């Protein structure tokens, strides 16, 4: 996150704490891009999440309010989300 903020030093992006359920994270609002976006970084169940939410014309991003995290039941490999290496 520090590199992200430093890359856009002229925009005065200020990370702010955010809580999603029992998880504490950091949020950067109004990040530059095709559409301004909100970036959320947090750790839940031992995994680091980077969540990017484009901001609506009305302003802001409502998505973090609707997130929840649960322990994994199946691994990404079990779900076939990664290609198997060729032998």
C-alpha positions as CSV (number, residue, x, y, z in Angstrom):
1,X,0.0,0.0,0.0
2,X,2.9,2.3,0.8
3,X,4.2,2.0,-2.8
4,X,0.7,2.8,-4.2
5,X,0.4,6.0,-2.1
6,X,4.0,7.0,-3.0
7,X,3.3,6.4,-6.7
8,X,0.6,9.1,-6.6
9,X,2.2,11.4,-4.0
10,X,0.9,14.5,-5.8
11,X,-2.7,13.4,-5.2
12,X,-2.4,13.3,-1.4
13,X,-4.0,9.9,-1.0
14,X,-4.6,9.2,2.7
15,X,-5.1,5.6,3.9
16,X,-7.7,5.3,6.5
17,X,-8.6,2.4,8.9
18,X,-11.7,0.4,8.0
19,X,-13.4,-2.4,9.9
20,X,-15.3,-5.1,8.0
21,X,-16.9,-7.4,10.6
22,X,-14.2,-8.3,13.1
23,X,-11.4,-7.5,10.6
24,X,-9.4,-4.3,10.6
25,X,-7.9,-3.1,7.3
26,X,-6.9,0.0,5.5
27,X,-8.8,1.9,2.8
28,X,-7.7,4.4,0.1
29,X,-10.6,6.4,-1.4
30,X,-10.5,8.3,-4.7
31,X,-7.6,6.4,-6.1
32,X,-6.9,7.3,-9.7
33,X,-7.8,5.2,-12.7
34,X,-10.3,5.1,-15.6
35,X,-12.9,5.6,-12.9
36,X,-11.9,6.7,-9.4
37,X,-11.8,3.7,-7.1
38,X,-11.7,2.7,-3.4
39,X,-9.0,0.2,-2.5
40,X,-9.3,-1.9,0.6
41,X,-6.5,-4.0,2.1
42,X,-7.2,-6.5,4.9
43,X,-6.2,-9.9,6.3
44,X,-8.9,-12.5,7.0
45,X,-8.2,-16.1,7.9
46,X,-4.5,-15.7,7.1
47,X,-5.1,-14.3,3.6
48,X,-4.4,-10.8,2.4
49,X,-7.2,-9.3,0.3
50,X,-6.9,-6.3,-2.1
51,X,-10.5,-5.2,-2.9
52,X,-11.0,-2.6,-5.6
53,X,-14.4,-0.9,-5.9
54,X,-15.1,1.6,-8.6
55,X,-16.8,4.7,-7.1
56,X,-20.3,5.4,-8.4
57,X,-21.3,8.8,-9.9
58,X,-23.2,9.5,-6.7
59,X,-19.9,9.3,-4.9
60,X,-18.3,6.6,-2.8
61,X,-18.3,2.8,-2.8
62,X,-20.9,0.8,-0.9
63,X,-19.3,-2.6,-1.4
64,X,-17.2,-2.9,1.8
65,X,-20.5,-2.7,3.9
66,X,-21.8,-5.9,2.2
67,X,-18.6,-8.0,2.6
68,X,-18.2,-10.9,5.0
69,X,-15.4,-13.5,5.3
70,X,-15.6,-17.2,6.3
71,X,-13.1,-19.9,6.8
72,X,-12.2,-21.8,3.6
73,X,-13.9,-25.1,3.0
74,X,-12.1,-26.1,-0.2
75,X,-8.8,-25.0,-1.5
76,X,-8.4,-23.1,-4.9
77,X,-6.7,-26.2,-6.2
78,X,-9.7,-28.4,-5.3
79,X,-12.0,-26.0,-7.1
80,X,-9.8,-26.2,-10.2
81,X,-8.9,-22.5,-10.1
82,X,-5.3,-23.1,-11.0
83,X,-4.0,-24.8,-14.1
84,X,-2.0,-28.0,-13.4
85,X,1.6,-27.9,-14.5
86,X,2.5,-29.7,-17.6
87,X,4.6,-32.8,-17.1
